[in-house]
Amino acid sequence: MLYGQRVWVVRPVPKSEAAKLAEDLTQMTWCGCSGFEFAGFYLLNDSTSADGAQEYAIVRKANLKQVESVTFGWMSVKRALEYLQSLLDGSVELCNFKFQARPEQIQTPEEHGRCYLCM
């Protein structure tokens, strides 16, 4: 994780919307404070800038430990959906990173409001 001091506004994504999430992650550019909750994981934007490749830290919701880093901006929608499906079925190979998020870094839209990355 490049930005261990960031705060993210996390929106839940139902498992049934994996295809839409794959499309959104690969076809859209998100603010640096954007995150998604999906299948027991947080996908936290770790991009260097809004016009850079969309990089996401994959963080286990249960313990807030980073287990992967994925550049969705370089993937096809099909490949991103395959990755999300591997999170769902537990077949993805996860690593252990040093980064561990703090609970106060994960916020709802109401808690978050606006920050310098939202602009």
Secondary structure as GFF3:
##gff-version 3
##sequence-region A 1 119
A	DSSP	beta_strand	8	12	.	.	.	ID=ss1
A	DSSP	three_ten_helix	15	17	.	.	.	ID=ss2
A	DSSP	alpha_helix	18	27	.	.	.	ID=ss3
A	DSSP	beta_strand	34	38	.	.	.	ID=ss4
A	DSSP	beta_strand	41	45	.	.	.	ID=ss5
A	DSSP	beta_strand	55	60	.	.	.	ID=ss6
A	DSSP	beta_strand	66	71	.	.	.	ID=ss7
A	DSSP	three_ten_helix	72	74	.	.	.	ID=ss8
A	DSSP	alpha_helix	77	89	.	.	.	ID=ss9
A	DSSP	three_ten_helix	103	105	.	.	.	ID=ss10
A	DSSP	beta_strand	106	107	.	.	.	ID=ss11
A	DSSP	alpha_helix	109	112	.	.	.	ID=ss12
###
